[in-house]
Amino acid sequence: MPSSKQPKYAQIKADLRLQILQGAFTPGQPFVTQQQICDLYAVSMLTAARALNELEFEGLVTRQRGRGTFVAELRAPAKVGESKSIMCIVPGLTSGHVANVVRGIESVCDSRDYQLVLADSHGSEERQSRSLQRAAAGEVAGVIIYPVEGAADEESIAQLRAANVPIVFADRYWPDIPADAVILDDFAIGYELTRKLIARGHRSIGTVWGEVACTSVRDRLAGHLRALREHELPVIGELTALRPYLPASASAGTSVLKRMFTGTVPPTALLCANGFVLASAMNELAEWGADGAEPVELAGMDEAGPYDTLPLTVASAALPSTEMGSRAAEILLGRLGAPSVSDDTAHIVLPVEIHVRDVPAVLIQA
């Protein structure tokens, strides 16, 4: 069964879908009934009905009034090398970093006469899984995935491997899945930015995260912690906790920032995961007012955001996003026609540049 993070109907649908694709059911034969699904998976009739509806929507089963549900005729998957399309799966398109990764992929695909099929999962593991399964069904020649945060989708990867569809990870990867990956030197991002802030005299640095359950974020936190320890600075749980930042809402005093600045050791600098987190944190700080406030300096782990936040940061990381996309595409195109699991998987780590600026600190009143 797929990850328990998915709704029950989605887990059932994925399980039955895999059985159909693996040939456990013959096209045209009666499929499992709604009641059988209830008995087999210990779920309600409503959940069973939704799972069947999803399978019908994907064209895997057909409903015949008065007769029941039947397994549909499956389209034959494309032969290796037949498709001239590459699927790129991303968690969203609002980030400039993601957009530039896609731009790099597209430039290589265009130069090699491949069509790019873009699949936006909107941060949903379920949508991401559906895209991977479409790829495994023969719609594309290969996949580049910038995965949403969360656990590995081992079932969908197994389907890709069975169909000999290569996959390359971009920006972050699933540690338990042997596959090509092009990532940033995320450890260096956390380490170098922290060193820059320490050099400016900061001894209390708050970390502000967006996503938390992915390799890139964990590596950045590891770099941050290394820099603190090398400078014999205390690791303060309230400032280094790996938790998603949500701006203050109707529940006053519950935001991550509020807890930091009202704690026993308030930060004098904030290290923000990306431009969007930085912008949101800035907006929250501004709402507090600045009368009698303390100065706080800001650093960003990238330079992309909803608007130009660079003039507000004393340090930031410039990410080679376009190069990441182009390198991932080159690796993928080189894998086409080769076995989907290789002993020489590539793990490319791209260096980043750290930019330092002399800008005034932000004044806040906690």
N, C-alpha and C positions, 0 to 999 in steps of 0.2 A: 504494500500500500504506500502511496506517496506521503509526503510530510504531513504530520498531524496539525500543522499550522493552517492547512487548507480546510475549507468547510467540508463537512462529511460528504455532501453530494459530489463535490469535486474529487475527493479521494476515490469514491466509488466509480465515478465516471472514468477517471484515469486508469483504475484497475481493470475495468471492463474493456476500455479502449485498447489497452495493451494486449489483452487476451484476443481481441478481434484481429489486431494487426499481426499477432504471432500465429494466427491460423487456428486458434482453439475452436472457432465457430466457422461453419461452412456457409458461404453466401447463399441466401435463399432459405436457410433453415430457420425454424422458430428460435427467437432469442429468449433469454431469461425473462420471466414475467416480473411485474412490479411486486407481487407477493413474494416471489422467490428472492428478490433483492432484499426485501424487508427481513426475511428469515435468515439469509446468508450474512448480512451485515448488521443485523440488529438495529434497524433504523425504522423511522415512521414511513407511512405510505407517501407522505408529501416529499420526503427526502428521496425516496426511490423514484417517484415520478419525475422529480427535477433531474436526477441523473440520466434517466431515459430520454428526457427532452433534450438535454445537452448532447447526447450521443446522436439523436435524430438530427439536431441542428448541424452537426459536423458531417452528416451524411453517412454515418457508420451503420445506422439501423433505419428501417422504415416501418411506419405504422400502417396497418390495414384494418379499416373499420370492421368489427365483427370477427376478425381473425387473430389479431394480436400484433406482436412486434417481431420483425424478421431482420436477419443480418443482410446488409446491403452489399451489392457488388462493389468491391474495392477497385479503385483506379490503379493500374499497374504503375509502380514507381519508375521514375526516370532512370535510365541507365547511367552509370558513372561516365561523366564527361559530356552527357547529353545536354544538361541544363547549362545555360550561360547566365545564371542569376546567382548572386550571393546575398544571403540574408544577414542583416545587421540588427541585432536586438539591443535596445538601450532602455534604461529605466525611466527616461524622460528626456525632453528636448529643451527644457528651460535653461539649462546650464550652458554657458559659453564653452566650458571644457568639453562637454559631451558633443556639442555642435561641431567643434573643431576636430574631434576624433572622427566623427562621421564624415566631415569634409575630407580628411586624409584618406579614409577608406574609399570614398567616392572617386577621388582623383586617380587612384590606382586602378580601380575597377573600370573607369572610363578609358584609361590608357590601354587596358588589356581587353577591351570590348566585352566587358561583363556588366550586366544590369544589377544595380543595387536595390534590394528589397528591404525597406526600412520598417522595423516592427517596434513600436513604442509600447512598452509594457506598463507605462504609467505607474511604476512602482509596485506592480502586482505580480506576485509569484505565479499566480494562476494564469495570467495573460502570458507571462514569459514561458511557462510550460507549454501552453497551446502553440506558441510560435515555434518552439523547439520540436514539437511533435509534427507540426506542418513540414518543417524541414526534413525530418526523418521519413516522412511519407513521400519524399521525392520531389518537392516543389523547387528546391534549390540545390546547387552543387556543393555549397559549404556555408558555414555559419561563423560570424564574428559576434561575440556576445560581451556586452558590458553589463554584467548581471546586477539585479537588484540585491539589496542586502538580504542575508538570510542563509539558510542551509542549502547544500548542493541538491540539485534535481537529478539524482542518480538514475531514476527511471528513464527520463527523457534522454539523458546522455547515453544510456544503454541502447535506446532505440536508434540514436544517431550512429553509434558504433556498429550496430547490426546492419544498418543500411549503408555503411562505409561513407558516411557524410562527415568530413573533417570539421573540427571546431577550434577556434582560436579565441582566447580570453583577452580582453582589453581592460586596463586600469586596475582590475582586481580579479581574483580567481578563486576557485573552490579547491582548497588544499588536498582533499581526498580524491580529486579527479586528475589523473595524469593527462595533461593536455598542454599545447603551446599557449604561451601567454606573453603579452607585452605590457609591462607595468612601469610605474614611476619608481624612483628611489624614495619611497615614502618614509623610510627610516630617516634618511637625510633631511627630508622636509621638516619633520618634527624636531630632529636634533639641531640642525643649523639655525632654524628660527628661534629656538629656545636659547641657544648660545648668543644670538644677536641681542635678545632681550636681556639676558643676564649681563652682557657687556654694557648695556645701557643703565645698569644699576638695579635691575628688578630682581627681587628675591621671593616674590609671591606672584605666580603667574597662573591665571585661570584658563582652563581649556574649555572651549565651547564647540560641541560636535553637532553634526546633522545626523547622518547615518552612523551606526555603531557596529553592526554585525557584518563587517567585511574586512578583508585582509589589508586594504589600503589604510583604513582608519587605525586598525590595531598596530600596524607598523609605524604609523606616525606617532601614536601614543608611546610606543616603545622607544622611539628616538627622543621624544620629549623627556621621558623618565631617565634615559641614559645621561642626557645633558645635565639634569638636576643632580644626579648622583655624582657625576664627575666634578661638579662644583660644590659638592658637599652641602647641597640645599635639601631641606626636608621635603618629602613627598606627602602633600596634604590631600587627604581623600576628597574633601569637598571641592578642591580645585582640579583634581586630575581624574575624577570619576568618569568612566565611559558611559555617558547617557545622552540621549538626544535632547537638543535644545528646543524648547517650545516657548515662544514669547509669552509674556504675562498675559493672562486672559481675565475673565471675570473673577477668577479666584485669586484675589490680590495676595501678594507675598509668597506665591508658590513657584515662581519661575526659577530656573537654574541660576540665573544671574542674581536674583534677589537673595537666594540662599548663600551665594558666594560672598556678596558684599555685606551681608549682615552676619557673617560667620566670625569666628575668633581671629582669623588672619585674612582680611579682605585682600583681593588681588590689586596690584598696581599696574598690571598689564593683562590683556586678554589675547590668547592665541586661538583664532577662529578657523574652523574646518574649511570654509570656503567663503566666497564673496556674498552668497545669499545669507549664510549664517551671520557673517559680519554685519551686513546691512540690517538684518533683523535685530541683532544685539544693539546696534547703534540707535535704532528707532526706540528700543525699550529704554536705553540709557537716557535718551533725550527727553522721554516722557517723565523721568524722575525729576528733572530740573537741575540747575547748576548752582544755586545759591549756597555759598559756603562749601562747595564741593571739592573733592580730591581729584587730582589729575590721573587719568588712566590712558596708557598707550595701547594701541591695537596692532596686531600682526595677523596676516591672512595666509592660509596654506595654499591659496591660489589667487589669481588676479581677475577672476570672472565674477560677475554679480548682476543684479537687476539694474544697477547704475554704477557709475565710476566711483569705487570706494578707495582707489589707490591714494588720493591726496590725504586720506585719513589714517593710513597705515605707516608705521615706522619701518616695517619689514614685510615682505611677501614673497611667495614662491611663484616663479614664472614656469608654467607647465608646458612641455613640448607636446601639446595635445594632437596637433595635426600630424606630427611625426609618429606618434603612437598609432594613429589610425592607419597611416600608410605602411608602417612596418607590419602591423597585424594583417593587412590585406596581402602584402607580398608573401608572408609566411603561408597564409591560407591558400593562395593560388598555387604556391609551390607544392602543397599537399594534395591537390586534386588528383585523383586516380591512384594515390598511394594508400597503404593500409591505414585505417582510421586510428589505430593505436601504434605508436612508433617508439622505439627505444631511445631515439635521439630528439625528444621533445625540446623545443626551444623555450627558454625562459629569459626574455630580454628585459633588462632593467635600464630605463632611460634616466640620465642625469637631469637635474633641475638647476635653475639659477635662482639665487636668493638676492632680492633687491632691497636695499636699505635706503631710507629717506629721512630727512630731518624735518619732521612736521610737528606741530604743537599737539600736546596730549589733549584728550577729550576730558572735559570737566563733568563729573557726575555727582549726584547727591543720593546716596543710598538711604 
